[in-house]
Amino acid sequence: MESQKASSDASPESNCDVNFAFLTGTVSADIDVGTTGQGSKCATMLLRVDQKRSIIVRVNAYERTADYIEDFSEGDRVMVRGELITRLARGGVSVTEIKAHVVSRLTA
């Protein structure tokens, strides 16, 4: 009988990077709407995600997604699907946030 290699034995060249983030939480502050340096509309929300402890995640949405979320309010329950982004902010500080692709308002 032929045995199969465990996935940890796979060569690095065969690994596939997958970067999806799915979060459900509560909008914890009013939505901040502005434009990027290139003139694209951007809306930023802070999402409180409750697990064993609460964490606050910054979520950025652009163009049509920004149009959709700009009317969200503090306390709204939402689901976000996007990608995890890490960037250098002012002062060289590393910031991790979500770039939203799909945002849905959840109803009670």
Buried (B, 14 or more C-beta within 10 A) or exposed (E): EEEEEEEEEEEEEEEEEEEEBEBEBBBBEEBEBEEEEEEEBBBBBBBBBEEEEEEEBBBBBBEEBBEBBBEBEEEBBBBBBBEEBEEEEEEEEEEEBBBBBEBEBEEE
